Amino acid sequence: MALGVSLSELCEIHQAAASGLAAPPARARAEEFLLEALTVYDMALRGHLDTIRQLRQEVEERQRIEEDLRLATFALSRQRDTLETEVQKRTQQVVDMLDDLRRSNTELLQNNQEQAEFTYAISHDLKSPTNTIRMLTSALVEDFGSAMPEGARELIAMQSATVERMLRLIDDLLSYSQTVEAELEPGPVPLDRLLASVVADLLAEIEESGSEIVIAPLPQLHGDETQLRILFQNLIANAIKFRAPGRPQKIEISCADPGADPAVIRVRDRGIGIPPGQRERIFGLFQRLHAHDDYPGSGLGLAICKRIATRHDGTIEVVPADGDGTEFRVTLPRRGPEAPP
């Protein structure tokens, strides 16, 4: 096999050699040699056939794998095209939604602006004739008060009280419209200093009511100092006004974690409290829980507080207080609106 001798050539060589052998043992040995040689060729041939069969199976397996890869590539290509189409469709939907949102925000800002301008115009136009009514009523009492019957004086007193309530309402409307309309002027606001200033401004009301104000360490925020001042002044003034009869009022302003962001400022009092079912309603415009004679006011103070908190990307809520009283929680981000990086 190493010499390249074929099977037929081997048989011819054996035949020629065997014919020259006369002795039977020699001839038998020659036959055995031929059988041994044929066995070797047979084994080599079987191995060759097995190798060919194995190679054919490997080629078929490779062809099957290549076909599977081709089909998978085609499927992935179709899925990629479908995914790209879906992504483009969803992207367009998001763009359309953003456009709608921008339009809605623009319309909302315009409506708020128009509402604020309308409220300001109406309040301003109402204030002048209301002041005139108050002036005329005062002049009437001064000139003819002693000559009036008791019933007339009582009616004049009721009219004067109504005019005063109307003036307070007009002032609150003007304050609300200015809060809605005014541009924020953000800057650093140390709440410790701000609250101390608010308490100083309310000192007369605090002393008259016998209220106690306790201010714990508070953080510094970034926001509009004027509007934040209005927010906390309204909350403290409300706590002084809505104190419980026969019980000393104590107002505590604190922040559990002055370093947290957002900061949660708690304004807690020992006043008359707010029923659970009214804790959302009180932030609406002109929402009052008590008669004017009991607790005067327009019902706009907390609406203004909520508006200011919202404009500072914060929130304000009433939470159940331990024991009697009310607790307001004002949540404000430390950096605030339009804070510098």
MARMILUM-521100 format. One line per 5 residues: for each residue x, y, z of N, C-alpha, C. Coordinates in steps of 0.02 Angstrom, whole numbers, plus 32768, in hexadecimal, padded with zeros to 4 digits. Atoms other than C-alpha are relative to their C-alpha. Example, Ala and Ser with C-alpha at 12.3 -4.5 7.8 and 13.67 -1.06 7.14 Angstrom:
<nodes>
802D/7FC5/8000/8267/7F1F/8186/802D/803C/8000; 7FD6/7FC5/7FFD/82AC/7FCB/8165/7FD9/8037/8025
</nodes>
This chain:
<nodes>
8029/7FC4/8000/8000/8000/8000/802B/803E/8000; 7FD3/7FC7/7FFF/808F/8077/8026/8020/800B/7FBB; 7FE1/7FFB/8042/80D7/804F/7F78/7FCE/800F/7FCA; 8033/7FF1/8031/8033/8070/7F22/7FEA/7FC4/7FD7; 8013/803D/8024/8013/7FBA/7EF0/7FB5/7FF6/8008
8049/8008/7FFE/7F5D/7F9E/7EC1/7FF0/7FB7/8011; 8016/8044/7FED/7EF7/7F04/7EF3/8008/7FD0/7FC6; 7FFA/802C/803B/7EF6/7EBD/7E42/8049/7FEF/7FF3; 7FB9/800D/800A/7FB2/7ED3/7E33/801A/7FCF/8035; 7FEB/802E/7FCB/7FC8/7E7A/7EDA/7FEB/7FB9/7FF0
8018/8043/8012/7F60/7DE7/7E9E/802A/7FE2/7FC6; 7FD7/8018/8037/7FC5/7DDB/7DFC/8045/7FEA/8019; 7FBF/8012/7FE4/8068/7DDC/7E5E/7FFC/7FBE/8025; 8009/803E/7FDB/8024/7D53/7ED0/7FF9/7FC5/7FD0; 800C/8037/802E/7FEC/7CE8/7E3C/8042/7FEB/7FE0
7FC0/8010/8021/8096/7CF3/7DE7/802F/7FDD/8031; 7FD4/801E/7FCE/80F1/7CCB/7E89/7FE9/7FBA/8013; 801B/8041/7FEA/807D/7C3A/7EB9/800C/7FCB/7FCB; 7FF6/8032/8035/8091/7BE6/7E0F/8048/7FE5/8001; 7FBA/8017/7FFE/814D/7BD8/7E2E/800F/7FD8/803E
7FF5/8025/7FC3/8137/7B82/7ED4/7FE6/7FB9/7FF7; 8014/8045/800A/8135/7AC4/7ECF/7FEB/7FE1/8042; 800D/8020/7FBF/8132/7A9A/7F87/7FBD/8018/801C; 8042/7FED/7FE5/8084/7A97/7FD5/8005/802F/803C; 7FFD/7FD0/7FC8/80BB/7AEE/8077/800D/8047/7FE8
7FF0/7FBC/8019/8104/7B7D/8014/7FC3/801F/7FE0; 803B/7FE6/8021/8066/7B8E/7FAC/7FCC/8015/8035; 8030/7FEE/7FCB/7FFC/7B8D/804D/8014/8042/8021; 7FE9/7FC2/7FE0/806A/7C14/8098/7FF3/803C/7FD4; 800D/7FCA/802F/8056/7C7D/7FFB/7FB6/8013/8001
8049/7FF1/7FFC/7F99/7C6E/8008/7FF0/8028/803F; 800C/7FDC/7FC2/7F9D/7CA6/80BC/8016/804A/7FFB; 7FE7/7FBC/8009/8007/7D3D/808B/7FCF/802A/7FD8; 8031/7FDB/8029/7F88/7D6C/8006/7FC3/8013/8029; 8039/7FF2/7FD6/7EFA/7D5F/8082/800F/8039/8030
7FED/7FCA/7FD2/7F59/7DCB/80FD/8001/8044/7FDC; 7FFD/7FC2/8026/7F79/7E4D/8076/7FBA/8018/7FEE; 8045/7FEC/8011/7EC3/7E4B/803F/7FDC/801B/803E; 801F/7FE8/7FC2/7E8E/7E62/80F5/8015/8048/800E; 7FE8/7FBB/7FF6/7EFB/7EFD/8103/7FDD/8030/7FD1
8023/7FD5/8030/7EB0/7F43/8063/7FB7/800A/8013; 8047/7FFC/7FED/7E01/7F1C/80A1/7FF7/8032/803B; 8005/7FD2/7FC7/7E1F/7F76/8146/800B/8048/7FEA; 7FF3/7FBC/8017/7E69/800C/80EC/7FC5/801B/7FD9; 8039/7FE9/8028/7DD7/8011/8073/7FC5/8011/802C
8038/7FF1/7FD2/7D57/8008/8101/800D/8043/8023; 7FF1/7FC0/7FDF/7DB1/8094/815C/7FF6/803B/7FD2; 8009/7FCA/8031/7DB1/80FC/80BD/7FB6/800F/7FF7; 8048/7FF5/8009/7CF7/80E0/80A6/7FE1/8022/803E; 801A/7FE0/7FC3/7CD5/810D/815C/8013/804A/8002
7FEA/7FBA/8001/7D3C/81AA/8147/7FD5/8029/7FD0; 802A/7FDD/8031/7CDB/81DB/80AB/7FBA/800C/801C; 8043/7FF8/7FE3/7C36/81BA/8103/8000/8036/8037; 7FFC/7FCE/7FCB/7C6D/8222/8198/8007/8047/7FE3; 7FF8/7FBF/8020/7CA7/82AF/8128/7FBF/8018/7FE0
8040/7FED/801E/7C03/82AA/80CB/7FCF/8018/8035; 802C/7FEB/7FCA/7BA4/82B5/816F/8013/8046/801A; 7FEA/7FBE/7FE8/7C10/8348/81A7/7FEE/8037/7FCE; 8012/7FCF/8033/7BF2/83A0/8101/7FB5/800F/8004; 8049/7FF6/7FFB/7B36/8383/8111/7FEE/8029/803E
800E/7FDB/7FC2/7B39/83C3/81C6/8014/804A/7FF8; 7FEA/7FBB/800B/7B9D/845D/8191/7FCE/8025/7FD3; 8032/7FE1/802C/7B21/847E/8104/7FC0/8010/8025; 803C/7FF4/7FD9/7A90/846C/817E/8009/803D/802E; 7FF1/7FC8/7FD4/7AE3/84E5/81F8/8000/8042/7FD8
7FFE/7FC3/8029/7B05/8561/816C/7FBA/8015/7FEB; 8045/7FEF/8012/7A50/8557/8136/7FDA/801C/803B; 8020/7FE5/7FC4/7A15/8571/81E8/8018/8047/800D; 7FE5/7FBC/7FF7/7A8A/8607/81F6/7FE2/8030/7FCD; 801D/7FD4/8033/7A48/864C/8152/7FB8/8012/8011
8045/7FF3/7FED/7994/8639/818C/7FFD/802E/803D; 7FFF/7FD6/7FC4/79BE/8684/8237/8013/8048/7FEF; 7FEC/7FBD/8015/7A17/8716/81E4/7FC7/8024/7FDD; 8039/7FE2/8023/7981/8734/8174/7FCA/8015/8032; 8033/7FF0/7FCE/790B/872C/8209/8015/803C/802A
7FE7/7FC7/7FDA/7979/87A3/826E/7FFC/8041/7FD8; 8004/7FC4/802A/797F/881A/81DB/7FB8/801A/7FFD; 8046/7FEC/8001/78C1/881A/81D0/7FEB/801E/8043; 8010/7FE6/7FBE/78B2/8832/828C/801F/8046/800A; 7FE0/7FBF/7FF9/792F/88C2/8284/7FDA/8035/7FD9
8027/7FD0/8028/78CC/8915/81F9/7FBE/8010/8023; 803F/7FF4/7FDC/782B/88FB/825C/800B/802A/803E; 7FF1/7FDA/7FC3/787D/893D/82FB/800F/8049/7FEF; 7FF1/7FBB/8014/78C1/89D6/82A1/7FC0/8026/7FEE; 8040/7FE1/8011/7814/89F8/825B/7FD8/8010/803E
8026/7FF5/7FC3/77C6/89E3/8307/801F/8038/8029; 7FDE/7FCB/7FDB/784B/8A52/8358/7FF0/8044/7FE0; 8010/7FC1/8021/782C/8AD9/82D5/7FB8/8014/800F; 8046/7FF2/7FF2/7771/8AC9/82F2/7FF7/801A/8048; 8005/7FEB/7FBA/7783/8AD4/83B0/8021/8044/800B
7FDE/7FBF/7FFA/77FF/8B63/83A0/7FD3/8038/7FE8; 802D/7FCD/801A/7784/8BC3/8336/7FC6/800C/8030; 8036/7FF8/7FCF/76FB/8BA1/83B5/8017/8029/803C; 7FE5/7FD9/7FC8/776B/8BE3/8441/8008/8049/7FEC; 7FF8/7FBB/8018/7794/8C7D/83D8/7FBD/8023/7FFD
8043/7FE2/8004/76DB/8C9A/83B8/7FE5/800E/8046; 8017/7FF4/7FBC/76B5/8C85/8471/8023/803C/8020; 7FDB/7FC7/7FE6/773F/8D00/849E/7FE6/8042/7FE2; 801C/7FC4/8020/76F9/8D7C/841F/7FBD/8012/8020; 8041/7FF3/7FE0/764B/8D68/846A/800A/801B/8046
7FF3/7FE9/7FBC/7694/8D7D/8518/8019/8049/8000; 7FE7/7FBB/8004/76F1/8E1B/84E4/7FC6/8030/7FF1; 8039/7FD5/800F/7653/8E61/8498/7FD2/8008/803C; 802B/7FFC/7FC5/75EF/8E35/8533/8020/802C/8035; 7FDE/7FD6/7FCF/7673/8E84/85A3/7FFD/804A/7FED
8004/7FBB/8018/7675/8F20/8537/7FBA/801C/800C; 8045/7FE9/7FF5/75B7/8F2A/853D/7FF2/800A/804B; 800B/7FFA/7FB8/75B9/8F0C/85F9/8021/803F/801C; 7FDE/7FC3/7FEA/763A/8F94/8615/7FDB/803F/7FEA; 8025/7FC6/8019/75D7/900A/85A8/7FC0/8009/8027
803E/7FFB/7FDA/7536/8FE0/8604/800D/801A/8047; 7FEF/7FE7/7FBE/758B/8FFA/86AC/8010/804A/7FFF; 7FEF/7FB9/8007/75D0/909F/8670/7FC1/802A/7FF8; 803E/7FDB/800B/7527/90D6/8631/7FD5/8002/803F; 8027/8002/7FC2/74D3/909D/86D1/801D/8030/8034
7FE1/7FD3/7FD0/7552/90FA/873B/7FF3/8049/7FEE; 800D/7FBB/8015/753E/9199/86D3/7FB7/8013/800B; 8047/7FF2/7FF6/7481/918A/86DA/7FF1/800A/804A; 800C/7FFA/7FB8/7483/916D/8796/801C/8042/801A; 7FE1/7FC1/7FEA/74F9/91FF/87AF/7FD5/803C/7FEB
8029/7FC8/8018/748E/9272/8743/7FBF/8007/8027; 803F/7FFE/7FDC/73EC/9242/8799/800B/8016/8048; 7FF3/7FEE/7FBA/7438/924E/8847/8012/804A/8006; 7FEC/7FBA/7FFE/7487/92F5/8821/7FC4/802E/7FF5; 803B/7FD6/800E/73E5/933A/87D8/7FCE/7FFE/8039
802F/8006/7FC9/7381/92FA/886D/8019/8025/803E; 7FE6/7FE3/7FC2/73F5/9342/88F0/7FEF/804A/8007; 800F/7FB8/7FFD/73D8/93F8/88C3/7FB8/800E/8016; 8044/7FF2/7FE8/7319/93F6/88D2/7FF3/7FE5/8046; 800A/801B/7FBC/7323/9389/896E/801D/8030/8033
7FE4/7FCD/7FD3/7397/9408/89C0/7FD2/803E/8004; 802E/7FC7/8000/731C/948F/898C/7FC4/7FF1/802D; 8039/8013/7FD5/728D/942F/89E0/8015/8005/8049; 7FE9/7FFC/7FBB/72F6/9420/8A7E/8006/8049/8017; 7FF9/7FBA/7FEF/731E/94D9/8A7A/7FBD/8022/800B
8042/7FE2/7FF9/7269/950A/8A5F/7FDC/7FE7/803E; 801F/801B/7FC4/722E/9496/8AE9/801C/8021/803E; 7FE0/7FDF/7FC6/72AD/94E0/8B62/7FE7/8048/8006; 8019/7FBA/7FFE/7275/9590/8B32/7FB8/8003/8018; 8046/8002/7FEB/71C0/9560/8B4A/7FFA/7FF7/804B
8002/800C/7FB8/71E3/951E/8BF9/8018/803E/8025; 7FE6/7FC5/7FDE/724A/95B7/8C27/7FCE/803A/8000; 802D/7FC6/8006/71C9/9633/8BE8/7FBC/7FF5/8020; 8045/800B/7FE9/7127/95DF/8C19/7FF9/7FC7/8032; 8003/803A/7FD4/7155/9553/8C90/7FD6/800C/803D
8026/7FF4/7FC3/710C/95A4/8D2A/7FB5/8007/7FF3; 8047/7FF6/800F/7068/95C9/8CD1/7FDF/7FC0/7FE4; 801C/803D/801E/7052/951A/8C8B/7FE0/7FD5/8036; 801C/8031/7FD2/6FE0/949D/8CDD/802E/7FC4/8008; 7FD5/8039/7FF1/702F/9404/8D2A/8003/7FCE/7FC7
8002/8030/8038/6FF7/9393/8C9A/802A/8016/7FC6; 7FD8/7FE5/8038/7048/9405/8C19/804A/7FF9/800F; 7FBA/8006/7FEE/70EC/9407/8C78/8018/7FB7/7FFA; 7FEE/8046/8007/70EA/934A/8C7E/800A/7FED/7FB7; 7FF9/800E/8048/70CE/9341/8BC2/8040/801F/7FE4
7FC2/7FE1/8016/715C/93BC/8BA6/803D/7FD7/8017; 7FC8/8029/7FE6/71CE/9351/8C14/8007/7FC0/7FD7; 7FFD/803D/8029/719F/92B5/8BB1/801C/8010/7FBB; 7FE7/7FEC/8042/71BF/9312/8B0F/804B/800C/8002; 7FB9/7FF3/7FF9/7269/934C/8B4D/8028/7FBF/8005
7FDE/8040/7FFA/7299/929B/8B7E/8003/7FDC/7FBD; 8001/801F/8042/7263/925D/8AD3/8033/8020/7FD1; 7FD0/7FDD/802A/72CA/92E2/8A7E/8048/7FEC/8012; 7FBE/8014/7FEB/7362/92B3/8AE6/8011/7FBA/7FE6; 7FF4/8043/801A/734E/91FC/8AB6/800D/8002/7FB5
7FF6/7FFA/8048/7340/922F/8A00/8045/801B/7FF0; 7FBD/7FE5/800B/73DF/9296/8A0B/8036/7FCB/800D; 7FD0/8036/7FF3/743B/9202/8A5A/8001/7FCF/7FC6; 8005/802F/8038/73FB/9193/89CF/8023/801D/7FC2; 7FE0/7FE0/803A/7434/920F/894A/804C/7FFE/8008
7FB8/8001/7FF4/74E0/921B/899A/801C/7FB9/7FF5; 7FE9/8045/8009/74EE/915D/899D/7FFE/7FEC/7FB6; 8002/800E/8048/74B7/9152/88E7/803B/801F/7FDC; 7FC5/7FDF/801E/753C/91D0/88B8/803F/7FDA/8010; 7FC5/8027/7FED/75BC/916C/891A/8005/7FC0/7FD9
8000/803E/8026/7588/90CB/88C3/8013/800C/7FB8; 7FF1/7FF2/8046/758D/9118/8815/804A/8012/7FF8; 7FBA/7FEE/8004/7639/9161/8838/802C/7FC2/8009; 7FDA/803E/7FF7/7675/90B7/8875/8001/7FD7/7FC0; 8005/8026/803D/7638/9064/87D5/8028/8021/7FC8
7FE4/7FDC/8038/7679/90EB/8762/804A/800F/8008; 7FBC/7FE8/7FF6/771E/911D/87B0/8034/7FCC/7FEB; 7FC7/802B/8011/77C0/90D6/876C/8027/7FF0/803F; 7FD8/8013/7FC7/7825/9074/87E9/8046/8020/7FFB; 7FBC/7FE5/7FFC/78C8/90C4/8821/8027/7FD5/8032
7FE0/8030/7FD1/7925/902E/886B/8044/8017/8017; 7FC0/7FF1/7FE1/79B7/9041/88DE/8005/7FDA/8041; 7FF9/8023/7FC0/79FB/8FFC/8983/7FD1/801E/8034; 8031/7FEB/7FCD/7977/9003/8A0D/800F/7FDB/8040; 7FF7/8020/7FBE/79B1/8FDC/8ABF/7FBD/8002/8026
8042/8001/7FE1/790E/8FA3/8B0E/8002/8017/8049; 7FFB/7FE7/7FBB/794C/8FC8/8BBF/7FF5/804C/8002; 8006/7FB7/8001/795F/9080/8B95/7FBB/8015/7FE7; 8041/7FEE/801C/78BF/9083/8B2E/7FC9/7FF9/8034; 8033/800C/7FCE/7854/9038/8BB9/8006/8031/803A
7FF7/7FCE/7FCB/78A0/90AD/8C3B/7FE3/8043/7FEB; 801C/7FC1/801A/786E/9140/8BCD/7FB4/7FFD/7FFF; 8049/8008/8001/77BD/90FB/8BB7/7FE4/8007/8046; 8017/7FFB/7FBA/77A9/90E7/8C73/8003/8048/8019; 7FFB/7FBA/7FEB/77E6/919A/8C8D/7FC7/8029/7FE3
8037/7FDB/8020/7763/91DA/8C12/7FBD/7FF0/8022; 803F/8015/7FE1/76DA/9178/8C6D/8001/8008/804C; 7FF7/7FFC/7FB8/7714/91A9/8D1A/7FC2/801A/8024; 803C/7FE5/7FE0/7678/920F/8D42/7FCA/7FCA/8007; 8032/8035/7FFD/7603/917F/8D16/8015/7FC8/8030
7FE7/8035/7FD3/7672/9103/8D74/7FF6/8014/8049; 8008/7FEA/7FBB/7671/916A/8E13/7FB7/8006/8013; 8047/7FF8/7FF1/75B8/9192/8E08/7FDE/7FBD/800C; 801F/8042/7FF9/758B/90DB/8DF4/8020/7FD5/8036; 7FDD/8028/7FCE/7609/909D/8E74/801F/7FC1/7FE2
7FE4/803A/8022/7653/9026/8DF4/804B/7FFA/800E; 7FB9/800E/7FF8/76FD/8FD4/8E08/801B/7FE4/7FBE; 7FE2/8016/803F/776C/8FBE/8D6E/8043/7FDF/800F; 7FC1/8025/7FF6/77F7/8F3B/8D70/801B/7FEE/7FBB; 7FE1/800D/8041/786D/8F34/8CDB/803F/7FD7/8009
7FC5/802C/7FFD/78E6/8EA2/8CCD/8030/8012/7FC6; 7FD1/7FF3/8037/7982/8EA7/8C5D/7FE1/7FEC/7FBC; 801E/800A/8042/794A/8EB7/8BA7/8035/8005/7FCA; 7FCC/7FFF/8035/79A8/8E9F/8B02/7FFD/8041/7FD7; 8001/7FCB/8032/79D5/8F1B/8A7D/7FE7/7FE3/7FBE
801C/8016/8040/7971/8F0A/89DC/8015/8030/7FC9; 7FF7/7FD4/8039/797E/8F53/892F/7FBB/800D/7FE2; 8043/7FF0/8018/78DF/8FAD/88FF/7FF4/804A/8000; 8014/7FBA/7FFF/7880/9050/88F6/7FF1/8013/8048; 8006/7FF0/7FB8/7894/909D/89A3/7FBD/8021/800F
803E/7FDC/7FF4/77FC/910F/8993/7FC5/7FCF/8003; 8038/802E/8001/7786/9082/8965/8004/7FCD/8039; 7FFA/802E/7FC7/77CB/9009/89E6/7FEE/8024/8042; 8014/7FDA/7FC5/77B3/9092/8A67/7FB4/8003/8005; 8049/7FFF/8000/76FC/90A2/8A34/7FE4/7FBD/8016
8018/8044/7FEF/76E7/8FE5/8A43/8002/7FF5/804C; 7FF9/800F/7FB8/772A/8FD5/8AF5/7FDB/8034/802B; 8026/7FCE/7FDA/76DA/9078/8B2E/7FB7/7FEE/8002; 8046/8016/8001/7630/9037/8AF7/7FF5/7FC6/8030; 8008/803A/7FD4/764B/8F92/8B53/8002/8014/8049
7FFB/7FEC/7FBA/7680/8FE6/8BF5/7FC4/802C/8014; 803A/7FD6/7FF1/75F7/906A/8BEB/7FC1/7FD7/8008; 803A/802D/7FFA/7576/8FE0/8BCF/8001/7FDC/8043; 7FFB/8024/7FC0/75B7/8F81/8C66/7FED/802E/803A; 8013/7FD0/7FCB/75A6/901E/8CD1/7FB5/800B/8000
8048/7FF0/8005/74F7/903F/8C90/7FD5/7FC5/8017; 802A/803A/7FF1/74B4/8F8E/8CA1/8017/7FDC/803F; 7FED/801D/7FC0/74EB/8F73/8D54/7FC1/7FE8/8025; 8038/801C/7FDB/747D/8F0E/8DC8/7FF0/802D/803D; 8012/7FD7/7FC6/741B/8F73/8E4B/8016/7FDF/8042
7FEE/8019/7FBE/7460/8F60/8EFA/803F/7FD6/8002; 7FC3/8028/8001/7501/8F0A/8EC3/8037/8029/7FE1; 7FC9/7FD8/801C/75A7/8F64/8EA9/8018/7FE2/7FBE; 7FEA/8018/8041/75DF/8F5A/8DF5/804D/7FFA/7FFF; 7FB9/800C/8008/768A/8F10/8DD2/800C/7FEB/7FB8
7FF2/800D/8046/76D0/8F12/8D21/8049/7FEC/7FFA; 7FBC/801A/8007/7769/8EA8/8CF8/8011/7FFA/7FB6; 7FE8/8006/8045/77C9/8EBA/8C55/8042/7FDA/8003; 7FC5/802B/7FFB/784A/8E31/8C39/800D/7FDC/7FBE; 7FED/802A/8039/78A5/8DC5/8BBB/8026/7FC5/801D
7FE3/803B/7FE1/78CD/8D13/8BEE/8049/7FF5/7FE9; 7FBD/8009/801A/7967/8D0C/8B7D/8012/803C/7FD5; 7FF0/7FC3/8027/79A9/8DB8/8B49/802E/7FF3/7FC5; 7FD3/800F/8038/7A26/8D64/8AD5/7FE0/7FD9/7FC8; 8021/802A/8032/79A6/8CFE/8A74/7FEB/8029/7FC4
801A/7FE1/803C/7970/8D25/89C3/7FCD/7FD1/7FE1; 801C/7FBF/7FEE/78E2/8D4A/89B2/7FFB/800A/804C; 8009/7FEF/7FBA/78CE/8DA4/8A57/7FB6/7FFD/8011; 8045/8005/7FE9/782E/8D7F/8AB9/7FF9/802D/803D; 800A/7FD0/7FCB/77FA/8E14/8B23/7FBC/7FF3/8021
803E/800E/7FDB/7778/8DF0/8BAA/7FEB/803E/8027; 801E/7FC8/7FDA/7705/8E78/8BEE/7FC7/7FE2/8029; 802F/8023/7FD5/76A9/8E2E/8C83/7FE4/802F/8035; 801E/7FD5/7FCD/762C/8E83/8CF6/7FD2/7FD7/802D; 802F/8021/7FD1/75B4/8E59/8D85/7FBC/8022/7FFB
803E/7FDC/800B/751F/8EB0/8D38/7FC3/7FD3/7FFB; 8040/8023/8003/7470/8E78/8D0C/8002/7FC3/7FD1; 7FF9/803A/802C/74AD/8DFC/8C87/7FD5/8005/7FC1; 8024/8003/803F/7469/8DCE/8BDC/7FE4/7FB9/7FF9; 801C/8044/8008/73EF/8D3C/8BC1/8021/7FDB/7FC6
7FDD/8026/8036/743C/8CB0/8B57/7FE0/8009/7FBC; 8020/7FF8/8041/73BA/8CC5/8ACE/800A/8043/7FE0; 7FF7/7FBC/801B/73E8/8D7C/8AB7/8049/800F/7FF1; 7FB9/7FF1/8006/74A5/8D6B/8AAA/8017/800E/7FB8; 7FF0/7FEE/8045/74A7/8D74/89EC/7FD9/803E/7FEA
802C/7FC9/8015/7417/8DED/89D9/801A/8044/8015; 7FEC/7FBF/7FE6/7468/8E77/8A3F/8032/8024/7FD3; 7FD0/7FE0/802C/74E9/8E97/89B7/7FDF/801E/7FC1; 8024/7FE4/8039/7462/8ECA/893A/7FF3/804A/800B; 800F/7FB8/7FFC/7433/8F7D/8912/7FC0/800C/8027
803A/7FEA/7FDA/73BA/8FCF/898C/7FE2/7FC9/802C; 801A/8036/7FD5/73AC/8F31/89F5/8008/8012/8049; 8001/7FEF/7FB8/737B/8F56/8AA9/7FDB/7FCA/8026; 8021/8032/7FD6/734C/8EE1/8B36/7FD8/801F/8038; 8020/7FDF/7FC7/7309/8F63/8BAF/7FDF/8041/7FE9
8024/7FC2/8010/7295/8FFA/8BAF/802F/803B/8008; 7FD8/7FC4/7FFC/72DD/90A8/8B95/8002/801D/8047; 8002/7FE3/7FBC/72A4/90DD/8C42/802D/7FDB/8030; 7FD5/8027/7FD4/7305/9050/8C93/804B/800B/7FEF; 7FBA/7FF9/8016/73A5/905A/8C2C/7FFF/8026/7FBD
8001/7FD8/803E/73B1/90E8/8BAC/8036/7FEA/7FCF; 7FCF/8012/8034/7409/90CB/8B06/7FDD/7FF4/7FBE; 801C/8008/8043/73F1/90B2/8A4C/8002/7FB9/7FE7; 7FF9/8044/801A/7420/8FFB/8A39/8032/7FFA/7FC8; 7FCE/8001/8035/74B1/9025/89C5/8047/7FF2/801A
7FBC/8006/7FE5/7546/9015/8A3B/8021/7FBE/7FEF; 7FE2/8041/800E/7564/8F5A/8A26/8005/7FF3/7FB6; 7FFA/8005/8049/7541/8F64/896B/8040/8022/7FE9; 7FC2/7FDD/8011/75CE/8FE3/8961/803D/7FD6/8016; 7FC9/802A/7FE9/763E/8F70/89C9/800D/7FC6/7FD0
7FF8/8039/802E/761D/8EDD/8955/801D/8018/7FBE; 7FE6/7FE5/803F/763D/8F49/88BC/804B/800D/8005; 7FB9/7FF0/7FF7/76E5/8F83/8901/8029/7FBF/8004; 7FDB/803F/7FFB/771A/8ED2/8931/8006/7FDE/7FBC; 7FFF/801F/8043/76EB/8E91/8883/8031/8023/7FD2
7FD2/7FDA/802A/774B/8F1C/882E/8049/7FF3/8012; 7FBD/8013/7FEB/77E3/8EE6/8892/800D/7FB5/7FF8; 7FF9/8049/800C/77CE/8E31/8856/7FF8/7FD9/8041; 800B/8022/7FBF/7793/8E02/8905/7FB7/7FF1/800B; 8044/8011/7FEE/76F6/8DCE/895F/7FF1/801A/8046
8016/7FF0/7FBC/7690/8DFB/89F8/7FC5/7FD4/800F; 8036/802D/7FED/761C/8D88/8A56/7FF3/8005/804B; 8012/8005/7FB9/75C1/8D71/8AFB/8003/7FB7/8013; 7FF9/8044/7FE9/75EE/8CD5/8B5B/7FE2/7FFA/8046; 801B/8008/7FBC/75A1/8C8B/8BF8/8034/8015/8035
7FD3/7FE9/7FCB/75EE/8CE0/8C8F/7FF8/7FD5/803E; 8003/8023/7FC0/7619/8C8D/8D33/7FD7/802A/8031; 802B/7FDA/7FD2/758F/8CC1/8DA9/7FD7/8032/7FDB; 8029/7FCD/801E/7530/8D60/8D86/802A/802D/7FD3; 7FDE/7FCF/802A/755A/8DE1/8D03/8007/7FE9/7FB8
7FF6/800B/8048/7596/8DE3/8C50/804B/7FFF/7FF1; 7FBB/8000/8017/7639/8DB9/8BFA/8001/8006/7FB4; 7FF4/7FF7/8047/7666/8DFD/8B4F/8047/7FEA/7FF1; 7FBE/8014/8017/76F7/8DAF/8AF1/800D/801F/7FBC; 7FED/7FDF/803E/774B/8E18/8A6D/8040/7FDD/7FE7
7FC7/8023/801D/77C0/8DB2/89FE/801C/802A/7FC7; 7FE1/7FD4/8032/783A/8E1C/8999/8045/7FE4/7FEE; 7FBD/8016/8013/78D4/8DEA/8934/8034/8031/8019; 7FCB/7FD4/7FE5/7977/8E2E/897A/8018/8030/7FCB; 7FE5/7FD5/8035/79AE/8E72/88D1/7FCA/802E/7FE4
8036/7FD5/8016/7903/8EB4/88A0/7FFE/800A/7FB6; 8006/7FF3/8048/78CC/8EF5/87F5/8039/802B/7FE6; 7FCE/7FD8/8023/794F/8F35/877E/803F/800A/802A; 7FC5/7FFA/7FD5/79DA/8F12/87FA/803F/7FFB/7FD4; 7FC2/8006/8027/7A8B/8F2C/87B7/8021/7FBD/800A
7FDF/8042/7FF7/7AF3/8E8E/879A/8035/8002/8036
</nodes>
